[in-house]
Amino acid sequence: MNCLAFVPTKNGQATKAGLEALSYAKRCGATVTALMIGELNGDGGAGAAGASKVLHIEEHLQDEGQIARAVAAAADSEGATLVVAPHDHQGRAVAPRVAVRMGAGMVPGVTGVIEGSEVKKNVFSGKAMAHIQLSAGKNVLTTTPNAFGVDSDGSTAAVEAFAADLGEARLVVKGYEASSEDGSIPLPEASRVVSAGRGLKGPEHWGIVEELAQTIQATMACSRPVSDMGWRPHHEHVGQTGITIRPDLYIAAGISGAIQHLAGVNQSKVIVAINTDPEAPLFKAADYGIVGDAFEVLPQLTEAIKTMD
């Protein structure tokens, strides 16, 4: 089986989500070619994650329609019957377009490798697992970030220039302003996340949350009410109506854990809940729970971790 993996890049390197998509395709037993667009240093790490070859478009494309045309053209040139992309912001926009162009089946957000002609994905906000039959001759899948990890064998892949008829761009980005200056890992890619809610009582108290996050090298997050009140920026909102995450560690302080919040975080490998209310719903989903005041627990937890260095 030949597979074309669309691998987004950042600063010349494949993103973590892109490398996970590559590793996923390799685990499915496919011969994988990666398509990478924009600045690229060497093979961007694609070879070590499973790519046998990299097709490279040097132009920095920003229009998802043009990217979809490039992916479909690359899949056709490689005779790929499977296209894999990460289920991130760009992958979610590109993959359906590619499926339409290829006349392919489409399964978004898979959480299991292909077994025979079947693939699994979470449904109903992670409360159930769907087993989906891949009955089409060609299929497009997007891989849920942090669901598979990245395999690495130290290999490198040959890089070839690739050109395709991209058509006219319908979207032109003339400038942007970074939402964060702290250099933290984006929430969908973070392996550790520290989050807080209304229990912190105001934005002026977020220092104790930030200190814990810095100590364990975690990315900051928050509940929806906190972002709605302007205590924290909206790009930190995790939950059903915000960003869905699957980190190795999720620490939540002062968050009761309503169903909308749980839907966005319940796939975390380890959940630690800190709340003064022993009946808070988040405790039912947590692996570890601390019934206590976040203003007392967080500083003690931070100091305890520092003494372990």
Residue pairs with C-beta under 8 A, 6 or more apart in sequence:
1 28
1 29
1 30
1 31
1 81
1 82
2 30
2 31
2 33
2 78
2 79
2 80
2 81
2 82
3 25
3 28
3 30
3 31
3 32
3 33
3 80
3 81
3 82
3 83
3 84
4 32
4 33
4 34
4 35
4 71
4 74
4 75
4 78
4 80
4 82
4 83
4 84
5 18
5 21
5 22
5 25
5 32
5 33
5 34
5 35
5 51
5 83
5 84
5 85
6 18
6 21
6 34
6 35
6 67
6 71
6 83
6 84
6 85
6 86
6 91
6 94
6 95
6 98
7 14
7 15
7 18
7 19
7 21
7 22
7 34
7 35
7 36
7 44
7 46
7 51
7 86
8 14
8 15
8 17
8 18
8 37
8 86
8 88
8 90
8 91
9 15
9 18
9 36
9 37
9 38
9 39
9 40
9 44
11 39
12 39
12 40
12 41
12 44
13 41
13 44
13 45
14 22
14 34
14 36
14 44
14 45
14 46
14 49
15 86
15 88
15 189
16 145
16 150
16 189
17 86
17 87
17 88
17 91
17 143
17 145
17 188
17 189
18 86
19 45
19 46
19 49
19 150
20 86
20 143
20 145
20 146
20 147
20 148
20 149
20 150
21 84
21 85
21 86
21 91
21 142
21 143
22 32
22 34
22 46
22 49
22 50
22 51
22 84
22 150
23 49
23 50
23 148
23 149
23 150
23 151
24 84
24 110
24 113
24 143
24 148
25 32
25 50
25 82
25 84
26 32
26 49
26 50
26 151
27 113
27 148
27 151
28 82
28 113
28 114
29 114
30 82
31 52
32 50
32 51
32 52
32 84
33 51
33 52
33 53
33 54
33 55
33 74
33 78
33 80
34 43
34 46
34 51
34 53
34 54
34 55
34 157
35 54
35 55
35 56
35 57
35 70
35 71
35 74
35 162
36 44
36 46
36 54
36 55
36 56
36 57
37 56
37 57
37 59
37 60
37 61
37 67
37 70
38 57
38 58
38 59
38 60
38 61
39 60
40 54
40 56
40 58
40 159
42 156
42 159
43 51
43 54
43 156
43 157
43 158
43 159
44 54
46 54
46 157
47 54
47 155
47 156
47 157
48 152
48 153
48 154
48 155
48 156
49 150
49 151
49 152
50 151
51 157
52 157
53 157
53 158
53 159
53 160
54 157
54 158
54 159
54 160
55 74
55 77
55 78
55 160
55 161
55 162
56 159
56 160
56 161
56 162
57 70
57 161
57 162
57 163
57 164
58 161
61 67
61 70
61 166
61 169
62 169
62 171
62 172
62 173
63 169
63 170
63 171
63 172
64 90
64 93
64 94
64 97
64 171
65 97
65 167
65 169
65 170
65 171
66 166
66 167
66 169
67 90
67 94
68 94
68 97
68 98
68 101
69 101
69 164
69 165
69 166
69 167
70 162
70 164
70 166
71 83
71 85
71 94
71 98
72 97
72 98
72 101
72 102
73 164
73 165
74 80
74 162
74 164
75 83
75 98
75 102
76 102
77 162
80 138
81 137
81 138
81 139
82 114
82 138
82 139
82 140
82 141
83 95
83 98
83 99
83 102
83 104
83 138
83 139
83 140
83 141
84 140
84 141
84 142
84 143
85 91
85 94
85 95
85 98
85 140
85 141
85 142
85 143
86 142
86 143
86 145
87 108
87 109
87 110
87 142
87 143
87 144
87 145
88 145
88 188
91 142
92 108
92 142
95 106
95 108
95 140
95 141
95 142
96 106
96 108
96 140
98 104
98 140
99 105
99 106
99 140
102 138
102 140
103 136
103 138
104 136
104 137
104 138
104 139
104 140
105 134
105 135
105 136
105 138
105 139
105 140
106 139
106 140
106 141
107 119
107 121
107 132
107 134
107 139
107 140
107 141
107 142
108 121
108 141
108 142
109 121
109 122
109 142
109 143
109 144
110 119
110 120
110 121
110 141
110 142
110 143
110 144
110 147
111 120
111 121
111 122
111 129
111 144
111 147
112 119
112 120
112 121
113 119
113 148
114 134
117 133
117 134
117 135
118 131
118 132
118 133
118 134
119 131
119 132
119 134
119 141
120 129
120 130
120 131
120 132
121 129
121 130
121 132
121 144
122 128
122 129
122 130
122 144
122 267
123 129
123 130
125 240
125 259
125 262
125 263
125 266
126 263
126 266
126 267
144 246
144 267
145 188
145 189
145 246
146 188
146 189
146 191
146 245
146 246
146 247
146 248
147 246
147 267
179 233
179 235
180 233
180 235
184 190
184 213
184 219
184 220
185 191
185 219
186 219
187 193
187 219
187 221
187 235
187 236
187 238
187 243
187 245
188 243
188 244
188 245
190 218
190 219
190 245
190 247
191 247
191 248
191 249
192 216
192 217
192 218
192 219
192 247
192 248
192 249
193 218
193 219
193 220
193 221
193 238
193 245
193 247
193 249
193 250
193 251
193 268
194 209
194 212
194 213
194 216
194 218
194 219
194 220
194 221
194 251
194 253
195 220
195 221
195 222
195 223
195 238
195 250
195 251
195 252
195 253
195 255
195 265
196 206
196 209
196 222
196 223
196 226
196 252
196 253
196 254
196 255
196 294
197 222
197 223
197 225
197 226
197 252
197 253
197 254
197 255
197 256
198 223
198 225
198 226
198 254
198 255
199 253
199 254
199 255
199 275
199 276
199 294
200 206
200 209
200 226
200 231
200 253
200 254
200 294
202 231
203 230
203 231
203 232
205 295
206 231
206 232
208 294
208 295
208 298
208 299
208 302
209 220
209 253
209 298
210 220
211 298
211 299
211 302
212 218
212 251
212 298
212 301
212 302
212 305
213 219
213 220
215 302
215 305
215 306
216 249
216 305
218 249
218 251
220 232
220 236
221 236
221 237
221 238
221 243
221 245
222 231
222 232
222 236
222 237
222 238
223 237
223 238
223 239
223 255
223 261
224 237
224 239
224 241
224 242
224 260
224 261
226 232
226 237
227 233
227 234
227 236
227 237
227 242
234 242
235 243
237 243
238 244
238 245
238 261
238 264
238 265
239 260
239 261
239 262
239 263
239 264
239 265
240 259
240 260
240 261
240 263
240 264
241 260
242 264
243 264
244 263
244 264
244 265
244 267
245 264
245 265
245 267
245 268
246 267
246 268
246 269
247 268
247 269
248 268
248 269
248 270
249 268
249 269
249 270
249 272
250 265
250 268
250 270
250 271
250 272
251 272
251 274
252 265
252 271
252 272
252 273
252 274
252 282
252 286
253 274
253 275
253 294
253 297
253 298
254 274
254 275
254 294
255 261
255 273
255 275
255 280
255 282
256 275
256 277
256 280
256 281
256 282
257 273
257 280
257 281
257 282
257 283
257 284
257 285
258 281
259 281
261 282
262 281
262 282
262 285
265 271
266 285
270 287
270 288
271 282
271 285
271 286
271 287
271 288
272 286
272 287
272 288
272 289
272 290
273 280
273 282
273 283
273 285
273 286
273 288
273 289
273 290
274 289
274 290
274 292
274 294
274 297
274 298
275 282
275 283
275 289
275 290
275 291
275 294
276 291
276 292
276 293
276 294
277 291
278 291
283 289
290 297
